[in-house]
Amino acid sequence: MGELPSMKVKPVKWEDVAYWCKLLSKRIRDSGYRPDVVIAIARGGFVPARLVCDYLNIVDLLSIKVEHWIETGKHIERAYIKYPFKVDLTGKRVLIVDDICDTGESLIVAREHVEEHCKPLEVKTATMQHIPSVAKIEPDFYVDVVKEWTWYMYPWNYTEDMVNLTRKIMNSDPQKQWAPEEVKEAFKIAYNLDVPLETIKEVMEEATLRGFLEKNGSKYKLKT
Ligand code: AMP
């Protein structure tokens, strides 16, 4: 058996998201910046962007799809715009919103694309979390400074993250037949997370439906 993975993971509640976005909106308002248009970076920026629109009374919400982090805790080398578009934003003040600025590449490519192809008057960026130790850009607005790199498990990503974290654990011994109880214990060691057994069972069922695991009786093995 190989080593279990080790990663700092922070589960986030919906209330945390609402709190951070309210604070973020207050900072934007206090700065005097008055965006006409919000652009959400898909997919992580959707909920924060919608809340910022609510708190700042902004009607125009667009989205741009950036591909970078393809799996929980794992990214491709360069971020890119998956469906490049041109919209006329002449004379508009734009706010680009994402959940977290990690390497910052998503913000950088989104900003460059909007500036180059949409001709806005001004562009600023906002995120809830910012990881200064790794980010190549500092967002214009943020509320939560992350000191030690952490994977934020946002509520809109819970199933996807749990499936991926389970696969990482099982990958430490790819031939093994894993009981949900063993995966539950491994979650404590690998991620310091105490997850209810019922949730682990649900996630392993879901991972099977998604084609990542095969079920044998009450145990599961990684599909090769
Ligand atoms: P980046 O381009 O590295 O700044 O990453 C941007 C996107 O990847 C974010 O919008 C998130 O959806 C996702 N992501 C990157 N790092 C993390 C993290 N530490 N925790 C949660 N999501 C992340």
Boltz pocket constraint, residues with backbone or C-beta under 6 A from the ligand:
constraints:
  - pocket:
      binder: B
      contacts: [[A, 41], [A, 43], [A, 44], [A, 45], [A, 68], [A, 69], [A, 79], [A, 98], [A, 99], [A, 100], [A, 101], [A, 102], [A, 103], [A, 104], [A, 105], [A, 106], [A, 107], [A, 150], [A, 151], [A, 152], [A, 153], [A, 154]]
      max_distance: 6.0
